[in-house]
Amino acid sequence: MFPVDKYPSYNFVGRILGPRGNSLKRVEALTDCRVYIRGKGSVKDSLKV
C-alpha cells in the first residue's frame, strides 16, 4: 500500500518500474515472482494527456 492520498503528485508506479522496467524486472528475477501493479494510477489515463 502506498500513501497516494498523502503524496498525490509523486509517481509511485514510475518509481517501481524504473527506467525501461529494469527495476521491476530485477525484483521479479530475484524473487522468482510476478509483480502486478494494480489500483489508482496504475494505468495511464488517456483523457489527462
Phi and psi restraints in degrees (range 20) as a CNS / XPLOR table:
assign (resid 1 and name C) (resid 2 and name N)
       (resid 2 and name CA) (resid 2 and name C) 1.0 -117.1 20.0 2
assign (resid 2 and name N) (resid 2 and name CA)
       (resid 2 and name C) (resid 3 and name N) 1.0 143.7 20.0 2
assign (resid 2 and name C) (resid 3 and name N)
       (resid 3 and name CA) (resid 3 and name C) 1.0 -78.8 20.0 2
assign (resid 3 and name N) (resid 3 and name CA)
       (resid 3 and name C) (resid 4 and name N) 1.0 67.0 20.0 2
assign (resid 3 and name C) (resid 4 and name N)
       (resid 4 and name CA) (resid 4 and name C) 1.0 -64.1 20.0 2
assign (resid 4 and name N) (resid 4 and name CA)
       (resid 4 and name C) (resid 5 and name N) 1.0 -35.4 20.0 2
assign (resid 4 and name C) (resid 5 and name N)
       (resid 5 and name CA) (resid 5 and name C) 1.0 -65.9 20.0 2
assign (resid 5 and name N) (resid 5 and name CA)
       (resid 5 and name C) (resid 6 and name N) 1.0 -34.9 20.0 2
assign (resid 5 and name C) (resid 6 and name N)
       (resid 6 and name CA) (resid 6 and name C) 1.0 -76.4 20.0 2
assign (resid 6 and name N) (resid 6 and name CA)
       (resid 6 and name C) (resid 7 and name N) 1.0 -34.3 20.0 2
assign (resid 6 and name C) (resid 7 and name N)
       (resid 7 and name CA) (resid 7 and name C) 1.0 -125.9 20.0 2
assign (resid 7 and name N) (resid 7 and name CA)
       (resid 7 and name C) (resid 8 and name N) 1.0 74.9 20.0 2
assign (resid 7 and name C) (resid 8 and name N)
       (resid 8 and name CA) (resid 8 and name C) 1.0 -68.5 20.0 2
assign (resid 8 and name N) (resid 8 and name CA)
       (resid 8 and name C) (resid 9 and name N) 1.0 -23.2 20.0 2
assign (resid 8 and name C) (resid 9 and name N)
       (resid 9 and name CA) (resid 9 and name C) 1.0 -96.3 20.0 2
assign (resid 9 and name N) (resid 9 and name CA)
       (resid 9 and name C) (resid 10 and name N) 1.0 -1.9 20.0 2
assign (resid 9 and name C) (resid 10 and name N)
       (resid 10 and name CA) (resid 10 and name C) 1.0 -83.9 20.0 2
assign (resid 10 and name N) (resid 10 and name CA)
       (resid 10 and name C) (resid 11 and name N) 1.0 136.7 20.0 2
assign (resid 10 and name C) (resid 11 and name N)
       (resid 11 and name CA) (resid 11 and name C) 1.0 -91.4 20.0 2
assign (resid 11 and name N) (resid 11 and name CA)
       (resid 11 and name C) (resid 12 and name N) 1.0 83.4 20.0 2
assign (resid 11 and name C) (resid 12 and name N)
       (resid 12 and name CA) (resid 12 and name C) 1.0 -65.8 20.0 2
assign (resid 12 and name N) (resid 12 and name CA)
       (resid 12 and name C) (resid 13 and name N) 1.0 -40.9 20.0 2
assign (resid 12 and name C) (resid 13 and name N)
       (resid 13 and name CA) (resid 13 and name C) 1.0 -63.8 20.0 2
assign (resid 13 and name N) (resid 13 and name CA)
       (resid 13 and name C) (resid 14 and name N) 1.0 -45.1 20.0 2
assign (resid 13 and name C) (resid 14 and name N)
       (resid 14 and name CA) (resid 14 and name C) 1.0 -62.3 20.0 2
assign (resid 14 and name N) (resid 14 and name CA)
       (resid 14 and name C) (resid 15 and name N) 1.0 -36.4 20.0 2
assign (resid 14 and name C) (resid 15 and name N)
       (resid 15 and name CA) (resid 15 and name C) 1.0 -67.5 20.0 2
assign (resid 15 and name N) (resid 15 and name CA)
       (resid 15 and name C) (resid 16 and name N) 1.0 -38.8 20.0 2
assign (resid 15 and name C) (resid 16 and name N)
       (resid 16 and name CA) (resid 16 and name C) 1.0 -69.4 20.0 2
assign (resid 16 and name N) (resid 16 and name CA)
       (resid 16 and name C) (resid 17 and name N) 1.0 -43.7 20.0 2
assign (resid 16 and name C) (resid 17 and name N)
       (resid 17 and name CA) (resid 17 and name C) 1.0 -68.2 20.0 2
assign (resid 17 and name N) (resid 17 and name CA)
       (resid 17 and name C) (resid 18 and name N) 1.0 -42.5 20.0 2
assign (resid 17 and name C) (resid 18 and name N)
       (resid 18 and name CA) (resid 18 and name C) 1.0 76.9 20.0 2
assign (resid 18 and name N) (resid 18 and name CA)
       (resid 18 and name C) (resid 19 and name N) 1.0 178.6 20.0 2
assign (resid 18 and name C) (resid 19 and name N)
       (resid 19 and name CA) (resid 19 and name C) 1.0 -65.3 20.0 2
assign (resid 19 and name N) (resid 19 and name CA)
       (resid 19 and name C) (resid 20 and name N) 1.0 124.4 20.0 2
assign (resid 19 and name C) (resid 20 and name N)
       (resid 20 and name CA) (resid 20 and name C) 1.0 55.2 20.0 2
assign (resid 20 and name N) (resid 20 and name CA)
       (resid 20 and name C) (resid 21 and name N) 1.0 24.5 20.0 2
assign (resid 20 and name C) (resid 21 and name N)
       (resid 21 and name CA) (resid 21 and name C) 1.0 78.1 20.0 2
assign (resid 21 and name N) (resid 21 and name CA)
       (resid 21 and name C) (resid 22 and name N) 1.0 12.3 20.0 2
assign (resid 21 and name C) (resid 22 and name N)
       (resid 22 and name CA) (resid 22 and name C) 1.0 -65.3 20.0 2
assign (resid 22 and name N) (resid 22 and name CA)
       (resid 22 and name C) (resid 23 and name N) 1.0 -38.2 20.0 2
assign (resid 22 and name C) (resid 23 and name N)
       (resid 23 and name CA) (resid 23 and name C) 1.0 -64.4 20.0 2
assign (resid 23 and name N) (resid 23 and name CA)
       (resid 23 and name C) (resid 24 and name N) 1.0 -44.4 20.0 2
assign (resid 23 and name C) (resid 24 and name N)
       (resid 24 and name CA) (resid 24 and name C) 1.0 -63.9 20.0 2
assign (resid 24 and name N) (resid 24 and name CA)
       (resid 24 and name C) (resid 25 and name N) 1.0 -43.3 20.0 2
assign (resid 24 and name C) (resid 25 and name N)
       (resid 25 and name CA) (resid 25 and name C) 1.0 -61.9 20.0 2
assign (resid 25 and name N) (resid 25 and name CA)
       (resid 25 and name C) (resid 26 and name N) 1.0 -39.9 20.0 2
assign (resid 25 and name C) (resid 26 and name N)
       (resid 26 and name CA) (resid 26 and name C) 1.0 -65.2 20.0 2
assign (resid 26 and name N) (resid 26 and name CA)
       (resid 26 and name C) (resid 27 and name N) 1.0 -43.9 20.0 2
assign (resid 26 and name C) (resid 27 and name N)
       (resid 27 and name CA) (resid 27 and name C) 1.0 -62.5 20.0 2
assign (resid 27 and name N) (resid 27 and name CA)
       (resid 27 and name C) (resid 28 and name N) 1.0 -43.3 20.0 2
assign (resid 27 and name C) (resid 28 and name N)
       (resid 28 and name CA) (resid 28 and name C) 1.0 -64.5 20.0 2
assign (resid 28 and name N) (resid 28 and name CA)
       (resid 28 and name C) (resid 29 and name N) 1.0 -38.4 20.0 2
assign (resid 28 and name C) (resid 29 and name N)
       (resid 29 and name CA) (resid 29 and name C) 1.0 -69.5 20.0 2
assign (resid 29 and name N) (resid 29 and name CA)
       (resid 29 and name C) (resid 30 and name N) 1.0 -40.7 20.0 2
assign (resid 29 and name C) (resid 30 and name N)
       (resid 30 and name CA) (resid 30 and name C) 1.0 -69.7 20.0 2
assign (resid 30 and name N) (resid 30 and name CA)
       (resid 30 and name C) (resid 31 and name N) 1.0 -35.8 20.0 2
assign (resid 30 and name C) (resid 31 and name N)
       (resid 31 and name CA) (resid 31 and name C) 1.0 -97.0 20.0 2
assign (resid 31 and name N) (resid 31 and name CA)
       (resid 31 and name C) (resid 32 and name N) 1.0 -10.3 20.0 2
assign (resid 31 and name C) (resid 32 and name N)
       (resid 32 and name CA) (resid 32 and name C) 1.0 56.2 20.0 2
assign (resid 32 and name N) (resid 32 and name CA)
       (resid 32 and name C) (resid 33 and name N) 1.0 40.1 20.0 2
assign (resid 32 and name C) (resid 33 and name N)
       (resid 33 and name CA) (resid 33 and name C) 1.0 -133.1 20.0 2
assign (resid 33 and name N) (resid 33 and name CA)
       (resid 33 and name C) (resid 34 and name N) 1.0 160.3 20.0 2
assign (resid 33 and name C) (resid 34 and name N)
       (resid 34 and name CA) (resid 34 and name C) 1.0 -94.6 20.0 2
assign (resid 34 and name N) (resid 34 and name CA)
       (resid 34 and name C) (resid 35 and name N) 1.0 139.5 20.0 2
assign (resid 34 and name C) (resid 35 and name N)
       (resid 35 and name CA) (resid 35 and name C) 1.0 -111.0 20.0 2
assign (resid 35 and name N) (resid 35 and name CA)
       (resid 35 and name C) (resid 36 and name N) 1.0 124.6 20.0 2
assign (resid 35 and name C) (resid 36 and name N)
       (resid 36 and name CA) (resid 36 and name C) 1.0 -113.5 20.0 2
assign (resid 36 and name N) (resid 36 and name CA)
       (resid 36 and name C) (resid 37 and name N) 1.0 128.5 20.0 2
assign (resid 36 and name C) (resid 37 and name N)
       (resid 37 and name CA) (resid 37 and name C) 1.0 -102.3 20.0 2
assign (resid 37 and name N) (resid 37 and name CA)
       (resid 37 and name C) (resid 38 and name N) 1.0 116.8 20.0 2
assign (resid 37 and name C) (resid 38 and name N)
       (resid 38 and name CA) (resid 38 and name C) 1.0 -128.0 20.0 2
assign (resid 38 and name N) (resid 38 and name CA)
       (resid 38 and name C) (resid 39 and name N) 1.0 162.5 20.0 2
assign (resid 38 and name C) (resid 39 and name N)
       (resid 39 and name CA) (resid 39 and name C) 1.0 102.8 20.0 2
assign (resid 39 and name N) (resid 39 and name CA)
       (resid 39 and name C) (resid 40 and name N) 1.0 -168.8 20.0 2
assign (resid 39 and name C) (resid 40 and name N)
       (resid 40 and name CA) (resid 40 and name C) 1.0 -60.1 20.0 2
assign (resid 40 and name N) (resid 40 and name CA)
       (resid 40 and name C) (resid 41 and name N) 1.0 127.0 20.0 2
assign (resid 40 and name C) (resid 41 and name N)
       (resid 41 and name CA) (resid 41 and name C) 1.0 88.0 20.0 2
assign (resid 41 and name N) (resid 41 and name CA)
       (resid 41 and name C) (resid 42 and name N) 1.0 -0.7 20.0 2
assign (resid 41 and name C) (resid 42 and name N)
       (resid 42 and name CA) (resid 42 and name C) 1.0 -81.5 20.0 2
assign (resid 42 and name N) (resid 42 and name CA)
       (resid 42 and name C) (resid 43 and name N) 1.0 -20.3 20.0 2
assign (resid 42 and name C) (resid 43 and name N)
       (resid 43 and name CA) (resid 43 and name C) 1.0 -117.7 20.0 2
assign (resid 43 and name N) (resid 43 and name CA)
       (resid 43 and name C) (resid 44 and name N) 1.0 132.9 20.0 2
assign (resid 43 and name C) (resid 44 and name N)
       (resid 44 and name CA) (resid 44 and name C) 1.0 -66.7 20.0 2
assign (resid 44 and name N) (resid 44 and name CA)
       (resid 44 and name C) (resid 45 and name N) 1.0 128.0 20.0 2
assign (resid 44 and name C) (resid 45 and name N)
       (resid 45 and name CA) (resid 45 and name C) 1.0 -86.7 20.0 2
assign (resid 45 and name N) (resid 45 and name CA)
       (resid 45 and name C) (resid 46 and name N) 1.0 113.3 20.0 2
assign (resid 45 and name C) (resid 46 and name N)
       (resid 46 and name CA) (resid 46 and name C) 1.0 -69.6 20.0 2
assign (resid 46 and name N) (resid 46 and name CA)
       (resid 46 and name C) (resid 47 and name N) 1.0 -19.5 20.0 2
assign (resid 46 and name C) (resid 47 and name N)
       (resid 47 and name CA) (resid 47 and name C) 1.0 -76.7 20.0 2
assign (resid 47 and name N) (resid 47 and name CA)
       (resid 47 and name C) (resid 48 and name N) 1.0 -22.2 20.0 2
assign (resid 47 and name C) (resid 48 and name N)
       (resid 48 and name CA) (resid 48 and name C) 1.0 -87.4 20.0 2
assign (resid 48 and name N) (resid 48 and name CA)
       (resid 48 and name C) (resid 49 and name N) 1.0 -2.0 20.0 2
